[in-house]
Structure formats: C-alpha cells, structure tokens
C-alpha cells in the first residue's frame, strides 16, 4: 500500500513538479538502489535469467532446426525424441521442438501484450475512479464487482469461440475481461493519493482532471504497476493455456503452449513427450515471472521487509 | 440475521438475473446455430434452416428481442430453459449435471478454504521456520502450474499408484462405474470417483487461501490485542486461533465469493480431463454445437454457485466481524 512513497521521496520538496523533472541525479541513485535491492534477491535473478533464456529460445530457437512447426513429417508420426526431432513428433508428424518454439513465442506475445494493455486500462480506470470519487467511483466499482463475480471465463470462451483462432483477437478479448481485479487494487491505492498535497496543488493551479490523473496520480503508482505487469504475465499465461486447452483460445493450425498441452493431454501415458515439453515451458515461464515480480516488489517497495532487510530476518 | 441474509440474497438474485440475460444476448450474437446445418447433406436452403430452428426459438428471422422475451417468460413462468438446436431439452440435460458439478465445486471450495486456512495458521505461527518455507515454496509452485497440467499430474500419479501400490479405488475417468446397483454401493462408488477430481480442484484452490491468509495473519499476529489475549493467560496458539485468526479471517471469507468463478473454470478443465459429464463439459459441448440455451443455462448455474458462495461468505462475516451489526 506504500507503493507511492518511493517517488515521493525522489521529488522531495517540490511535489507539484511534473514527473519528468524527477529524472535528475537523485533518481539515478534511486535506480541504482532498486537494482541493488533486486540483485540481492537470488530467486529474482534466477527468474530474470530464465525469462531472458525463454525469450531468446522463442525468438532464435527456430534457427537450430530445419523443421517448421507447420511441416508434417509423415515418415515419423508420434516418434519419441531423437536426433532429427529433438523433442519428438506428434500424431500429425509435426516437430515438437519447432512447435514449442512457435508456441512459446505465441504464448509470450499474448501474455506480454495482454498484461501491458491490462495495466494501462486498469490504471486509467482505477485512478480515474479514485480521483473523481462520488458517483463515478460508485458506478465503476459496481461494474468491477459485477464483472468479477460473473463467470467471465464462460463469456471469454463464448466470445473467443467465434472470434478467435486469431491470436490478435484473443489479446483484445483477454484484456477486455481481465482488467478488473488490477483496477480494483489500483483504485484502492489511488484513494490515498487523491488526498495528497501535490494533487491539491495541481488542482489549485487549474490543471485539468485527465492531466492530473495521467501526470500526477499514475506516475506515483509506478512500482505497483510494474509489479502487476509481471504478475499479469503469469495470470495471462495461465488463462491463455486454459482457454487454448479447451479449444477456445488459439486454434489450429496456429500453435500455442495451450494447444500443445491439449494435444499432449490425451496421450500422456503413451507419448509423454508431447505433454512434458510444453508443460515444462509453461511452468518455467510462470515461475520465472513470479520470481521476478516478487523481486521487483521487494526492490521497489521500501516497506517490504524481505528485500530491504536482505536477510536480516 | 434472517432479514440480512434475505436482503443479500435478493441482491444476488438480481445479479444472477442480469448476468444470465446478458449472457443470453452475448450467446445469441456469438453463437450461430445455422452453421450446424452447413455441413449437412443434402444441402439445406437458408429458409429450410430457419424453419428447422424456429420451433426451438432460435430462428434468426425472429427479432432478437422477441426471442429473448419468449425465452425469458418460459424461464420465469415454467422454469423451462429452452431447447438445443437439435431439440433436446436443456432442463433434461442440466438436472443431473448440475448436481455432480455443484458437488465437485462446493466440496473443493470448502476443502480449499479449510486446508488453506489451516495451513496458513500453522505456518504463520512458525514464520521462517522450515515448515513455513517448504509449504510456501510448494504453494508458490502449485500456484504457477496450469490447472490442466496439475490435473494430469494427479492422473499420472494415480495411475502409477494403481499399478505399483496395488490400489484399485482411484478412478481417473467418469463419475461412476457402470453396473453398480443398490443405494450404498452407488454412493460409495460415486464418492470414490469424486476423489481425484476433487483433489485436483482443491490443489488449485487451496493455494490462494494459504498465501493470502498467511500474510493477513502475519499482519495481525503481533498486534496488541493478541498480546493482550496472551497476557490474560491464553496459550499462544489459542490466542492466535481465537483472536488473531478471527480478525484475519474476515477478508478471506469475503474472497470466497470471488474464488468461485475461478473454481468453476477449474471444474471445466478438471471435468474435461477426468471425463465427467458435468456442467463444465456441457458448457464446452454447447458452445461447440452453437447451443444458445444450453450455454445460457450453464452461465446461470455458475452465477448461482457464485451467489451461494457469496451468501455463505456474508453469513460467515456476520459471525466473525463484531462491527457488522444485523438486526
């Protein structure tokens, strides 16, 4: 809840300054402080390394194989891992290694863009609700609560069944149904920012409401947004794989980690490699992002015990 | 108390009504029953297809608002949820399925909450001890595993146990065995089939309770009122259970309602993997078959489950939180 304090200390005695001017000498020091706190968390560093490796694998993993994910090798159906097919082949003769590279790329692209879009939507809605207060706040919260308790997964499946197959549409659909809980967190933190002196000062200077929200409230939520960005990636990977697993997300001929899991699920005892490789990649992806998110929270949040103390307790 | 619950229930009833009707419109927009006929031979004309759908209140020739009104009145007056594009009654399909899915979701929710909170109490009072660290690591790992992977891991372990440990009561497919007669054998058989799906769902659900309850409890465990309670002569564990936990449980109780949609999502996947003919699988089938009425009935079912969870959470909050006054 004290996420805003980091930027406050940086801006010091001139709270109404636009955030751009904070990027002087003290901010650099703060950045280095964050970095040092982050590096102190070993799991977080491991998370970053794994995540970077996964990104590199998804981008350049295809260089090492002559197979494409869409090529069918009819001479090798459901073959276990071998020298020609590193991760084996599936029932259709597709190379699992090539599919894994492509599927990881798809899942990553979806997860990162949905998470980024979700944060933007949630920040704008949550901060606006808190800033305007009154009826706007009530209505927004009512809508958020309604969408939270409505089985949004069902609606998600319903909508993406018709529209998807196309992963770009899936990004939009996942964003539309995924911003609520983050918006609620951002709202609850912003309600205390609303009362800050620099917001009041900006109001007296006649700065318009959208500008106050964008330049004064949202920048002070920075650390919260960054942490939620990484955790949003985890949440999106999980819901994308769930949707694709059920056949409502990414659809053949396109491949994501979720569709690979669905393919492998039926043959998990007879051809375990079909399931093991995508499952391993999903878990590596979500675990690494969780560690990174955890490390970021500790590094950016001065009241967090574990990071600041660095093993004091 | 009763009035409080009734007032809350009325609010939730409204929520269910709004959600169900919204789903009706969404389903009518996004599902196209006519496409079911596209593959059939001999090829049907548009008019023939519309005529075939008309008796089931699905014809696109009829304005959507009219179709909605017919559907709405039949649900309200006769509790008739309509028919699928092939004329199968939705009511006949959902009765049995709702029972087994409801059983699955409710048992898993209760188990998740109880196990999660118990684990949280146990670990929070031993913060940074080895039990705390290990359970924390396990929970974070489970939290990051997709439900499908977790459920299949459960299947894998169960098959291995069946083969190597000589167990014969772990069923990985279906919700009952064929050919079981009599009341008690049937109940026993069903309970045995329930073990693994419930286990998978609970595995998915307990994590949230464990992690949030642990951090909530850590916030209150060193509060003054807990120390005061200990000073009056209570043991530390009793002080934690009676005083710290009671305060820390309130946010958890409210979060039960919000966890049920996720539980239902988990149930959809679990039912798919364990071959259960519950609402989850029905939902997938209805969407695949462009069955508007079936889809809407599933959404209503999920909303009802959420409402039940929310009302139970409200009742729990009244008991837990002395600041909530009802009379």
Boltz contact constraints between the chains, C-beta under 6 A:
constraints:
  - contact:
      token1: [A, 148]
      token2: [B, 258]
      max_distance: 6.0
  - contact:
      token1: [A, 149]
      token2: [B, 306]
      max_distance: 6.0
  - contact:
      token1: [A, 150]
      token2: [B, 19]
      max_distance: 6.0
  - contact:
      token1: [A, 151]
      token2: [B, 261]
      max_distance: 6.0
  - contact:
      token1: [A, 151]
      token2: [B, 264]
      max_distance: 6.0
  - contact:
      token1: [A, 151]
      token2: [B, 302]
      max_distance: 6.0
  - contact:
      token1: [A, 153]
      token2: [B, 265]
      max_distance: 6.0
  - contact:
      token1: [A, 154]
      token2: [B, 299]
      max_distance: 6.0
  - contact:
      token1: [A, 158]
      token2: [B, 26]
      max_distance: 6.0
  - contact:
      token1: [A, 158]
      token2: [B, 27]
      max_distance: 6.0
  - contact:
      token1: [A, 158]
      token2: [B, 30]
      max_distance: 6.0
  - contact:
      token1: [A, 159]
      token2: [B, 30]
      max_distance: 6.0
  - contact:
      token1: [A, 161]
      token2: [B, 287]
      max_distance: 6.0
  - contact:
      token1: [A, 162]
      token2: [B, 30]
      max_distance: 6.0
  - contact:
      token1: [A, 238]
      token2: [B, 146]
      max_distance: 6.0
  - contact:
      token1: [A, 241]
      token2: [B, 146]
      max_distance: 6.0
  - contact:
      token1: [A, 245]
      token2: [B, 148]
      max_distance: 6.0
  - contact:
      token1: [A, 246]
      token2: [B, 284]
      max_distance: 6.0
  - contact:
      token1: [A, 261]
      token2: [B, 148]
      max_distance: 6.0
  - contact:
      token1: [A, 265]
      token2: [B, 152]
      max_distance: 6.0
  - contact:
      token1: [A, 268]
      token2: [B, 152]
      max_distance: 6.0
  - contact:
      token1: [A, 279]
      token2: [B, 149]
      max_distance: 6.0
  - contact:
      token1: [A, 282]
      token2: [B, 146]
      max_distance: 6.0
  - contact:
      token1: [A, 283]
      token2: [B, 145]
      max_distance: 6.0
  - contact:
      token1: [A, 286]
      token2: [B, 144]
      max_distance: 6.0
  - contact:
      token1: [A, 287]
      token2: [B, 144]
      max_distance: 6.0
  - contact:
      token1: [A, 290]
      token2: [B, 144]
      max_distance: 6.0
